[in-house]
Amino acid sequence: MNIGDVANKTGLPAKTIRYYEEIDLIKPLRDTNGYRQFRDQDVHKLAFLGRARTLGFTIEDCRALLALYEDESRASADVKRIARDHLSQIEAKIADLRAMRDTLSHLIEACAGDTRPDCPILKDLGGKS
């Protein structure tokens, strides 16, 4: 399969596929003319990577997960640890976003939004209370 076929099958842009090859996540074969020749296993790896990236795993997490996926003697505890660490990061981001939302909601409520120049939003952004 060529890169266009693989892009269609996986839903990944060709640029992303080339990048994954560049950073050694996949290693497609090369024809004598230099064109990439993707095998079914390459397509499967790319679909795996696409799904993992959709879930927000980092490239390094993807590299580790892919290695574990390919290792039939893996311990599922290793996979769970990576997923649990990632979930903790997501939960921390959610907490940060909630705090940002609460602060911004409070500032919006405190602002009269009229023709006066006094604005608690700008005061807060400027570090003034």
C-alpha positions as CSV (number, residue, x, y, z in Angstrom):
1,M,0.0,0.0,0.0
2,N,1.1,3.5,-0.6
3,I,0.9,6.4,1.8
4,G,-2.4,7.7,0.3
5,D,-4.0,4.3,0.8
6,V,-2.8,4.1,4.4
7,A,-4.0,7.7,5.1
8,N,-7.4,6.8,3.8
9,K,-7.6,3.5,5.9
10,T,-6.3,5.1,9.1
11,G,-7.8,8.6,8.9
12,L,-4.3,10.0,9.6
13,P,-2.8,12.7,7.3
14,A,0.1,11.7,5.2
15,K,2.2,14.3,6.9
16,T,1.5,12.6,10.3
17,I,2.4,9.2,8.8
18,R,5.7,10.6,7.5
19,Y,6.4,12.2,10.9
20,Y,5.7,8.8,12.7
21,E,8.2,7.3,10.3
22,E,10.8,10.0,10.9
23,I,10.6,9.5,14.7
24,D,10.8,5.7,14.2
25,L,7.3,4.8,15.4
26,I,6.8,2.9,12.2
27,K,9.2,1.5,9.6
28,P,7.6,0.9,6.3
29,L,9.5,-1.0,3.6
30,R,10.9,0.9,0.6
31,D,10.5,-0.1,-3.0
32,T,13.5,0.1,-5.3
33,N,12.2,3.5,-6.5
34,G,12.3,4.8,-2.9
35,Y,8.5,4.9,-2.4
36,R,7.2,3.7,1.0
37,Q,5.4,0.4,0.9
38,F,3.2,-0.1,3.8
39,R,2.2,-3.6,5.1
40,D,-0.9,-4.5,7.0
41,Q,1.0,-4.4,10.3
42,D,2.1,-0.8,9.5
43,V,-1.6,0.1,9.0
44,H,-2.5,-1.6,12.3
45,K,0.3,0.3,14.1
46,L,-0.8,3.6,12.6
47,A,-4.5,3.0,13.6
48,F,-3.2,2.1,17.1
49,L,-1.2,5.3,17.3
50,G,-4.1,7.4,15.9
51,R,-6.4,6.1,18.6
52,A,-3.8,6.6,21.4
53,R,-3.1,10.2,20.2
54,T,-6.9,10.8,20.2
55,L,-6.9,9.8,23.8
56,G,-4.2,12.4,24.4
57,F,-1.2,10.1,25.0
58,T,2.1,11.7,24.3
59,I,4.4,10.4,21.6
60,E,6.6,8.9,24.3
61,D,3.6,7.2,25.9
62,C,2.6,5.9,22.4
63,R,6.1,4.6,21.9
64,A,5.9,2.7,25.2
65,L,2.4,1.4,24.6
66,L,3.3,0.2,21.1
67,A,6.3,-1.6,22.5
68,L,4.1,-3.2,25.2
69,Y,1.5,-4.1,22.6
70,E,4.1,-5.9,20.5
71,D,5.6,-7.7,23.5
72,E,3.6,-10.8,24.1
73,S,5.3,-11.3,27.5
74,R,4.3,-7.9,28.7
75,A,2.8,-7.3,32.1
76,S,-0.6,-5.6,31.9
77,A,0.5,-3.7,35.0
78,D,2.9,-1.7,32.9
79,V,0.2,-0.8,30.5
80,K,-2.2,0.1,33.3
81,R,0.5,2.3,34.9
82,I,0.9,4.4,31.7
83,A,-2.8,4.7,31.4
84,R,-3.3,5.6,35.0
85,D,-0.5,8.2,34.9
86,H,-2.1,9.7,31.8
87,L,-5.5,9.8,33.5
88,S,-4.0,11.6,36.4
89,Q,-2.6,14.2,34.1
90,I,-6.1,14.6,32.4
91,E,-7.7,15.0,35.8
92,A,-5.2,17.7,36.8
93,K,-5.9,19.6,33.6
94,I,-9.7,19.3,34.3
95,A,-9.2,20.7,37.8
96,D,-7.1,23.6,36.4
97,L,-9.8,24.3,33.8
98,R,-12.5,24.3,36.4
99,A,-10.5,26.7,38.6
100,M,-10.0,29.0,35.5
101,R,-13.7,28.8,34.8
102,D,-14.6,29.7,38.3
103,T,-12.2,32.6,38.5
104,L,-13.3,34.0,35.1
105,S,-17.0,33.6,36.1
106,H,-16.4,35.5,39.3
107,L,-14.6,38.3,37.4
108,I,-17.3,38.6,34.8
109,E,-20.0,38.8,37.6
110,A,-17.9,41.5,39.4
111,C,-17.6,43.6,36.2
112,A,-20.5,46.1,35.7
113,G,-20.0,46.0,32.0
114,D,-21.2,49.6,31.6
115,T,-19.6,52.8,30.4
116,R,-17.4,53.3,33.5
117,P,-13.7,52.6,33.1
118,D,-13.5,50.6,36.4
119,C,-13.1,46.9,35.5
120,P,-12.3,44.1,37.9
121,I,-11.3,41.8,35.0
122,L,-8.5,44.2,33.9
123,K,-7.5,44.8,37.5
124,D,-7.1,41.1,38.0
125,L,-5.2,40.6,34.8
126,G,-2.9,43.5,35.7
127,G,-2.2,42.0,39.2
128,K,-4.1,44.7,41.0
129,S,-6.8,43.9,43.6
